[in-house]
Amino acid sequence: MPHQDVKFASPPGSRASELLDADHDDDALLQFHHIDSVIGPTPTPGLAAWNVEEHLLLASEVKPATLEEALRHECWRHAMLDEMTSIEASGTWELVKAPSHIKPIGLKWVYKTKKDAAGIVTKHKARLLAKGYIQRQGIDFDEVFAPVDHLEFVCLLLAHAACERWAVHHMDVKSAFLNNVIQEEVYVAQPPGFVLRSHEQKVLRLVKALYGLWQAPHAWYSKLDQSLLALGFKRSVSKHVVYLRGSGARRLVVEVYVDDLIITGGHQTDIDTFKQEMKSTFQMSDLGLLRYYLILEVTQMAEGMTVCQNAYAAKILETAGLTGCKSTYTPMEPRLKLSKQSSSPVVDPTLYISIVGSLRYLLNSRPDLACSMGFVSRFMENPTTEHLAAVKRILRYISGTLDYGCHYQRRRKEESLLIDYSDSDMAGDVDTRRSTSGVIFFLGNNLVTWQSQKQKVVALTSCEAEYMAGTTAAC
């Protein structure tokens, strides 16, 4: 195919288009100029004719550590150009002369892959981040608060939706932080690989927030909050990331986790209407029914809903080198007693902490691991071979129970109560003689939240230990 002098499709007058138009030499900073040097020859102006989805599935999962390494792979070059085009289209910054009293904040590229429940790469993302750690409070930013969602509340919402026979949908905001105007005067350096020729000494004055800035999450949630309130939603008093509209069978519930939205309600038409409202306000990706959220695998069926973490659990076993190991029937030996003052050989604390820390994320769908994980988490400071053996037993148990998770059933009319159970042992901890509280909650027949935690004070009687567990549940 003959070479064609075709420019990359970029907004006219943008910095990305100017960079793409610029010639370069070997000693210049890395720059993109023609589409031929980015995604190969193309017969007509615009993007090359290729199947993006097939390419992303076949591309390497390895994340590049440097810009130079990323430029060697077509998928990452395309991801960076997509990010720059999105930034330019939103009017995120202005190219200005650097003020004499200002030291601009540096920018860096961060690369990540998105996978589905089976662990297959579905998308390559290149995110341009500001090095916000050099910002100074009171000078570069003021307010930084933003509400944070928790995975346990996500499970609670899924259980409630299953009880009500509601479908749960998933939407994603494209480049969420680029939608928000910032109040402070912030200057950043030009992006690596996209330094404008003949303007190398200039900097970018931010008009909108950029990922990595301290004030970016606050600005985004303020923008999203205003938009949802304008659409008739009311913010939940107890959980500020949950918004509600309507009542009864026409109730619509939206839960926010940064740029991800979980949507559920009694009528599909209400959900479709909300999706169109959001698409007219932000650049949105409609991901359809919720299937994979953070590290939760969700399956919606006529008889209910299941939440598990098969792929994540398998990844932990692979990292620990125990894939295909002989399984056990219980996660912990009955009446196991371990002490911090163990005389066994010391093991690498980093390895121990890494495995235990990874396993703790499994607790979002595995209540059967709560007690054993709380137990082995007590020995983070100076773990020994005895403690590591207890952790390996948990891994062997997981090896035989990869498909375990929570199943949320459809509710019958008489099953609408929130029921709590609590229990405790007596002076179970060898070192401190403290007891351990166990708490579990059901919404009807559906398990929604659980906890196993060592009590903060020493109980003198078993009755006192039980009261402490009951108090924890009430709180």
C-alpha positions as CSV (number, residue, x, y, z in Angstrom):
1,M,0.0,0.0,0.0
2,P,1.5,3.4,-0.9
3,H,2.5,5.8,1.8
4,Q,-0.1,8.5,2.3
5,D,0.5,11.8,4.2
6,V,-2.6,11.4,6.4
7,K,-2.9,13.2,9.8
8,F,-4.3,11.6,12.9
9,A,-8.0,12.5,13.5
10,S,-7.8,15.2,16.1
11,P,-9.8,18.3,16.9
12,P,-8.7,21.2,14.7
13,G,-6.4,23.7,16.4
14,S,-5.7,21.3,19.3
15,R,-2.2,20.7,20.8
16,A,-2.6,17.1,19.8
17,S,-3.2,18.0,16.2
18,E,-0.3,20.4,16.2
19,L,1.9,17.7,17.6
20,L,0.7,15.3,15.0
21,D,1.5,17.8,12.2
22,A,5.0,18.6,13.5
23,D,8.1,17.1,11.9
24,H,10.7,15.6,14.2
25,D,14.3,14.5,14.2
26,D,16.2,11.9,16.2
27,D,17.5,14.2,18.9
28,A,14.1,15.8,19.5
29,L,11.6,14.8,22.2
30,L,9.3,11.9,21.3
31,Q,6.5,13.2,19.2
32,F,3.7,11.8,17.1
33,H,3.2,13.4,13.7
34,H,1.7,11.2,10.9
35,I,-0.8,8.4,11.3
36,D,1.6,6.1,9.3
37,S,4.0,6.3,12.2
38,V,1.3,5.5,14.8
39,I,-1.0,2.8,13.5
40,G,0.4,2.0,10.1
41,P,-0.6,3.0,6.5
42,T,-4.2,3.7,5.9
43,P,-6.1,4.1,2.6
44,T,-8.3,7.0,3.6
45,P,-8.0,9.9,6.0
46,G,-8.9,9.0,9.6
47,L,-8.2,5.9,11.7
48,A,-6.7,2.8,10.1
49,A,-9.2,0.0,9.2
50,W,-8.5,-2.6,11.9
51,N,-10.5,-4.4,14.5
52,V,-9.7,-2.8,17.8
53,E,-11.4,-5.4,20.0
54,E,-9.5,-8.3,18.4
55,H,-6.3,-6.4,18.6
56,L,-6.7,-5.6,22.3
57,L,-7.5,-9.3,23.1
58,L,-4.4,-10.5,21.4
59,A,-2.1,-7.7,22.8
60,S,0.4,-8.3,25.6
61,E,-0.8,-8.0,29.1
62,V,2.5,-6.6,30.3
63,K,2.3,-3.0,31.4
64,P,5.1,-0.8,30.1
65,A,7.3,0.9,32.8
66,T,8.5,3.8,30.6
67,L,7.2,5.9,27.8
68,E,9.9,4.5,25.5
69,E,8.7,1.0,26.2
70,A,5.1,1.9,25.6
71,L,5.9,3.5,22.2
72,R,7.1,0.1,21.0
73,H,3.5,-1.3,21.2
74,E,0.7,-0.2,18.9
75,C,-2.0,-0.8,21.5
76,W,-0.3,1.6,24.0
77,R,0.4,4.2,21.4
78,H,-3.2,4.2,20.4
79,A,-4.3,4.4,24.1
80,M,-2.1,7.5,24.7
81,L,-3.5,9.2,21.6
82,D,-7.0,8.5,22.8
83,E,-6.3,10.0,26.1
84,M,-4.7,13.2,24.6
85,T,-7.7,13.5,22.2
86,S,-10.1,13.3,25.1
87,I,-8.1,15.9,27.1
88,E,-8.0,18.3,24.2
89,A,-11.7,17.9,23.5
90,S,-12.7,18.8,27.1
91,G,-10.6,21.9,27.1
92,T,-8.6,20.8,30.1
93,W,-5.7,23.3,29.8
94,E,-4.2,26.3,28.1
95,L,-0.7,26.7,26.8
96,V,0.8,29.8,28.5
97,K,4.2,31.3,29.3
98,A,5.6,30.0,32.6
99,P,5.1,32.4,35.5
100,S,8.5,33.3,37.1
101,H,7.3,32.5,40.6
102,I,5.6,29.1,39.7
103,K,7.3,25.7,39.4
104,P,5.0,23.6,37.2
105,I,3.8,20.2,38.4
106,G,5.2,17.3,36.3
107,L,3.0,14.8,34.4
108,K,3.5,11.1,33.9
109,W,1.8,8.3,32.0
110,V,0.3,5.4,33.8
111,Y,-0.7,2.3,31.9
112,K,-3.3,-0.3,32.9
113,T,-5.4,-3.1,31.3
114,K,-9.0,-3.8,31.9
115,K,-10.0,-7.5,32.1
116,D,-13.3,-9.3,32.1
117,A,-14.3,-12.0,34.7
118,A,-12.3,-14.6,32.8
119,G,-9.1,-12.5,33.1
120,I,-9.0,-11.7,29.4
121,V,-7.7,-8.2,28.5
122,T,-10.5,-6.2,27.0
123,K,-9.0,-2.7,26.9
124,H,-5.7,-0.9,27.2
125,K,-5.8,2.4,29.0
126,A,-3.1,5.1,29.2
127,R,-3.9,7.7,31.9
128,L,-2.1,11.0,32.1
129,L,-1.5,11.8,35.8
130,A,-0.2,14.9,37.5
131,K,2.5,14.4,40.2
132,G,0.2,15.8,42.9
133,Y,2.4,14.7,45.7
134,I,4.4,18.0,45.3
135,Q,1.3,20.1,45.8
136,R,1.1,22.3,49.0
137,Q,-2.1,22.6,51.0
138,G,-3.5,26.1,51.1
139,I,-1.4,27.1,48.0
140,D,-2.2,24.5,45.3
141,F,-5.4,23.1,46.8
142,D,-7.9,23.7,49.6
143,E,-10.8,21.2,49.8
144,V,-10.0,17.5,49.1
145,F,-12.8,15.5,50.7
146,A,-14.7,13.0,48.5
147,P,-17.0,10.3,49.7
148,V,-15.8,6.7,49.4
149,D,-17.8,3.6,48.7
150,H,-17.1,0.2,50.2
151,L,-17.4,-3.2,48.6
152,E,-19.5,-4.5,51.5
153,F,-22.1,-1.9,50.6
154,V,-22.0,-2.9,47.0
155,C,-22.9,-6.5,48.1
156,L,-25.7,-5.0,50.3
157,L,-27.1,-3.2,47.2
158,L,-26.9,-6.4,45.1
159,A,-28.7,-8.4,47.8
160,H,-31.4,-5.8,48.0
161,A,-31.8,-5.8,44.2
162,A,-32.0,-9.6,44.1
163,C,-34.7,-9.5,46.8
164,E,-36.8,-7.0,44.9
165,R,-36.2,-8.8,41.6
166,W,-34.5,-5.8,40.1
167,A,-31.9,-5.9,37.3
168,V,-28.6,-4.2,38.0
169,H,-26.8,-2.2,35.2
170,H,-23.3,-0.8,35.0
171,M,-22.1,2.5,33.4
172,D,-18.7,4.1,33.2
173,V,-17.8,7.8,32.9
174,K,-15.1,8.4,30.3
175,S,-12.3,10.5,31.7
176,A,-14.4,11.6,34.7
177,F,-12.0,14.0,36.3
178,L,-11.7,16.0,33.1
179,N,-15.3,17.2,33.5
180,N,-14.6,19.4,36.5
181,V,-13.5,23.1,36.5
182,I,-11.0,23.7,39.3
183,Q,-10.9,26.9,41.4
184,E,-7.2,27.1,42.1
185,E,-4.5,28.3,39.7
186,V,-2.5,25.2,38.8
187,Y,0.3,24.9,36.2
188,V,1.7,21.6,34.9
189,A,4.5,20.7,32.5
190,Q,3.7,19.5,29.0
191,P,3.0,15.8,28.7
192,P,6.0,13.5,28.1
193,G,6.0,12.6,24.4
194,F,3.7,15.5,23.5
195,V,6.0,18.5,24.0
196,L,5.0,21.2,21.4
197,R,7.9,22.1,19.1
198,S,9.1,25.7,19.4
199,H,7.2,26.0,22.7
200,E,9.3,23.8,24.9
201,Q,9.6,26.5,27.6
202,K,5.9,27.0,28.0
203,V,3.6,25.3,30.5
204,L,0.0,24.4,30.7
205,R,-2.5,26.2,33.0
206,L,-5.2,23.8,34.0
207,V,-8.8,24.9,33.5
208,K,-10.2,21.5,34.6
209,A,-9.0,18.9,37.0
210,L,-6.5,16.3,36.0
211,Y,-6.0,12.8,37.5
212,G,-3.4,12.9,40.3
213,L,-4.3,16.3,41.7
214,W,-5.3,16.4,45.3
215,Q,-8.5,18.4,44.5
216,A,-9.5,16.3,41.5
217,P,-11.7,13.7,43.4
218,H,-13.5,16.5,45.3
219,A,-14.1,18.5,42.1
220,W,-15.5,15.4,40.3
221,Y,-17.9,14.4,43.1
222,S,-19.1,18.0,43.4
223,K,-19.9,18.0,39.6
224,L,-21.5,14.6,39.7
225,D,-23.5,15.5,42.8
226,Q,-24.9,18.6,41.2
227,S,-25.8,16.8,38.0
228,L,-27.7,14.0,39.8
229,L,-29.5,16.4,42.1
230,A,-30.5,18.4,39.0
231,L,-32.0,15.2,37.6
232,G,-34.3,14.9,40.6
233,F,-32.3,12.5,42.7
234,K,-31.9,12.7,46.5
235,R,-28.6,11.9,48.2
236,S,-28.8,9.2,50.8
237,V,-28.3,10.6,54.3
238,S,-26.4,7.6,55.6
239,K,-24.4,6.8,52.4
240,H,-23.4,9.8,50.3
241,V,-22.4,7.8,47.3
242,V,-26.0,6.5,46.9
243,Y,-28.7,8.5,45.1
244,L,-32.4,7.7,45.0
245,R,-35.3,8.9,42.7
246,G,-38.9,7.9,42.9
247,S,-40.6,5.6,45.4
248,G,-42.1,2.2,45.6
249,A,-42.0,0.2,42.5
250,R,-40.7,3.2,40.5
251,R,-37.7,3.7,42.8
252,L,-34.4,4.2,41.0
253,V,-31.1,3.6,42.9
254,V,-27.7,4.8,41.7
255,E,-24.4,3.9,43.5
256,V,-21.2,5.8,42.6
257,Y,-17.7,4.4,42.9
258,V,-15.4,7.2,41.4
259,D,-16.3,6.9,37.7
260,D,-18.4,3.7,37.8
261,L,-22.2,3.8,38.3
262,I,-24.3,0.9,39.5
263,I,-27.9,1.4,38.5
264,T,-30.9,-0.6,39.6
265,G,-34.7,-0.1,39.9
266,G,-38.1,-1.6,39.5
267,H,-38.7,-0.6,35.9
268,Q,-36.4,-1.0,32.9
269,T,-37.9,2.2,31.3
270,D,-36.7,4.2,34.3
271,I,-33.2,2.8,33.9
272,D,-33.1,3.5,30.2
273,T,-34.3,7.0,30.7
274,F,-31.6,7.7,33.3
275,K,-28.9,6.3,30.9
276,Q,-30.0,8.7,28.2
277,E,-29.9,11.6,30.8
278,M,-26.4,10.7,31.8
279,K,-25.2,10.4,28.2
280,S,-26.5,13.9,27.4
281,T,-24.5,15.2,30.4
282,F,-21.2,13.2,30.3
283,Q,-19.4,10.9,27.9
284,M,-20.6,7.5,29.1
285,S,-19.9,3.9,28.4
286,D,-23.0,1.7,28.8
287,L,-21.7,-1.7,30.0
288,G,-25.2,-3.3,30.2
289,L,-26.0,-5.7,33.0
290,L,-23.5,-5.7,35.8
291,R,-21.1,-8.7,35.3
292,Y,-17.7,-7.6,36.6
293,Y,-17.2,-4.8,39.1
294,L,-13.9,-4.1,40.7
295,I,-12.9,-7.6,41.7
296,L,-16.5,-9.0,42.1
297,E,-17.9,-11.4,39.5
298,V,-21.7,-11.0,39.3
299,T,-24.1,-13.4,37.7
300,Q,-27.8,-12.3,37.4
301,M,-30.3,-15.1,36.9
302,A,-34.1,-15.5,37.1
303,E,-33.8,-17.2,40.5
304,G,-31.4,-14.7,42.0
305,M,-27.9,-13.4,41.9
306,T,-24.5,-14.7,42.7
307,V,-21.3,-12.9,43.7
308,C,-18.0,-14.6,43.7
309,Q,-14.3,-13.9,43.0
310,N,-13.1,-17.0,41.2
311,A,-10.6,-15.3,38.9
312,Y,-9.1,-13.3,41.8
313,A,-8.8,-16.3,44.0
314,A,-7.1,-18.3,41.2
315,K,-4.6,-15.4,40.7
316,I,-3.7,-15.5,44.4
317,L,-3.0,-19.2,44.2
318,E,-0.9,-18.7,41.1
319,T,1.2,-15.9,42.8
320,A,1.7,-18.1,45.9
321,G,2.8,-21.1,43.7
322,L,-0.1,-23.3,45.0
323,T,-2.1,-23.7,41.8
324,G,-3.5,-27.3,41.7
325,C,-2.3,-28.1,45.3
326,K,-4.1,-30.6,47.5
327,S,-7.1,-29.0,49.1
328,T,-8.3,-29.1,52.7
329,Y,-11.9,-29.2,54.1
330,T,-11.5,-26.3,56.5
331,P,-9.6,-23.0,56.3
332,M,-8.1,-23.5,59.8
333,E,-7.3,-26.3,62.2
334,P,-9.9,-26.7,65.0
335,R,-8.8,-25.0,68.3
336,L,-5.6,-23.8,66.7
337,K,-3.5,-21.7,69.1
338,L,-0.6,-19.5,67.8
339,S,1.4,-16.9,69.6
340,K,3.5,-13.9,68.5
341,Q,6.2,-15.3,70.8
342,S,6.8,-18.3,68.5
343,S,10.2,-20.1,68.6
344,S,9.9,-21.3,65.0
345,P,12.2,-19.8,62.3
346,V,11.3,-16.4,61.0
347,V,10.0,-16.0,57.4
348,D,10.1,-13.1,55.0
349,P,7.6,-10.5,56.4
350,T,7.0,-9.0,53.0
351,L,5.9,-12.3,51.6
352,Y,3.6,-13.0,54.5
353,I,2.0,-9.5,54.4
354,S,1.6,-9.7,50.6
355,I,-0.3,-13.0,50.8
356,V,-2.5,-12.0,53.8
357,G,-3.2,-8.6,52.3
358,S,-4.3,-10.2,49.0
359,L,-6.5,-12.7,50.8
360,R,-8.3,-10.0,52.7
361,Y,-10.0,-8.8,49.5
362,L,-11.6,-12.2,49.2
363,L,-13.6,-11.5,52.3
364,N,-16.0,-9.4,50.2
365,S,-17.6,-12.5,48.9
366,R,-16.3,-15.2,51.3
367,P,-17.7,-15.1,54.9
368,D,-16.2,-18.6,55.5
369,L,-12.8,-17.0,55.5
370,A,-13.5,-14.2,58.0
371,C,-12.5,-16.0,61.2
372,S,-9.3,-17.6,59.8
373,M,-8.2,-14.4,58.1
374,G,-8.7,-12.3,61.2
375,F,-6.6,-14.9,63.1
376,V,-3.5,-14.9,60.7
377,S,-3.7,-11.1,60.4
378,R,-2.5,-10.8,64.0
379,F,1.1,-11.9,63.1
380,M,2.1,-9.4,60.5
381,E,5.1,-7.9,62.5
382,N,7.2,-11.0,63.0
383,P,5.8,-14.0,61.2
384,T,7.3,-17.5,61.5
385,T,6.9,-20.8,59.7
386,E,4.0,-21.7,62.1
387,H,2.1,-18.6,61.0
388,L,2.9,-19.2,57.3
389,A,1.7,-22.8,57.6
390,A,-1.7,-21.4,58.8
391,V,-1.8,-19.1,55.8
392,K,-1.0,-21.9,53.4
393,R,-3.8,-24.0,54.9
394,I,-6.2,-21.2,54.0
395,L,-4.8,-21.2,50.4
396,R,-5.2,-25.0,50.2
397,Y,-8.8,-24.6,51.3
398,I,-9.4,-21.9,48.7
399,S,-8.0,-24.2,46.1
400,G,-10.8,-26.6,46.6
401,T,-13.5,-23.9,47.0
402,L,-12.8,-21.6,44.1
403,D,-16.4,-21.4,43.0
404,Y,-17.6,-20.4,46.5
405,G,-19.4,-17.1,46.9
406,C,-22.7,-15.5,48.0
407,H,-26.0,-16.3,46.4
408,Y,-28.8,-13.8,46.8
409,Q,-32.3,-15.3,46.5
410,R,-35.5,-13.7,45.4
411,R,-37.5,-12.5,48.3
412,R,-40.8,-13.9,49.5
413,K,-43.2,-11.4,51.1
414,E,-42.5,-12.7,54.7
415,E,-38.7,-12.4,54.2
416,S,-38.1,-8.7,54.5
417,L,-36.4,-8.4,57.9
418,L,-32.8,-7.5,58.7
419,I,-31.6,-10.2,61.1
420,D,-28.3,-10.1,63.0
421,Y,-26.4,-12.9,64.7
422,S,-23.4,-12.4,67.0
423,D,-21.2,-14.7,69.0
424,S,-17.8,-14.7,70.7
425,D,-15.2,-17.0,72.2
426,M,-13.6,-16.5,75.6
427,A,-10.0,-15.2,75.9
428,G,-9.1,-16.9,72.6
429,D,-6.0,-14.8,71.9
430,V,-3.0,-16.4,73.6
431,D,-0.9,-13.2,73.9
432,T,-3.5,-10.6,75.1
433,R,-6.3,-12.9,76.5
434,R,-8.8,-11.0,74.5
435,S,-11.9,-12.6,73.0
436,T,-13.0,-12.6,69.3
437,S,-16.4,-11.2,68.2
438,G,-18.3,-12.7,65.3
439,V,-21.1,-10.7,63.6
440,I,-23.3,-11.6,60.6
441,F,-26.3,-9.9,59.1
442,F,-29.1,-11.4,56.8
443,L,-31.6,-9.5,54.7
444,G,-34.3,-12.1,54.7
445,N,-32.4,-15.2,53.7
446,N,-29.5,-13.3,52.0
447,L,-26.2,-12.8,53.7
448,V,-25.2,-9.1,53.4
449,T,-22.3,-8.3,55.8
450,W,-20.1,-10.1,58.3
451,Q,-17.2,-9.5,60.6
452,S,-14.7,-11.4,62.8
453,Q,-12.6,-9.1,65.0
454,K,-10.6,-9.3,68.2
455,Q,-12.2,-7.3,71.0
456,K,-10.5,-4.1,72.2
457,V,-10.6,-4.9,75.9
458,V,-10.2,-8.1,78.0
459,A,-13.6,-9.6,79.0
460,L,-13.6,-11.1,82.5
461,T,-16.5,-13.5,81.8
462,S,-18.0,-15.2,78.8
463,C,-21.2,-13.2,79.4
464,E,-19.2,-9.9,79.1
465,A,-17.6,-11.2,75.9
466,E,-21.0,-11.9,74.5
467,Y,-22.3,-8.5,75.4
468,M,-19.3,-6.9,73.6
469,A,-20.1,-8.9,70.5
470,G,-23.7,-7.8,70.7
471,T,-22.7,-4.2,71.1
472,T,-20.4,-4.4,68.0
473,A,-23.4,-5.7,66.0
474,A,-25.6,-3.0,67.2
475,C,-23.1,-0.3,66.3
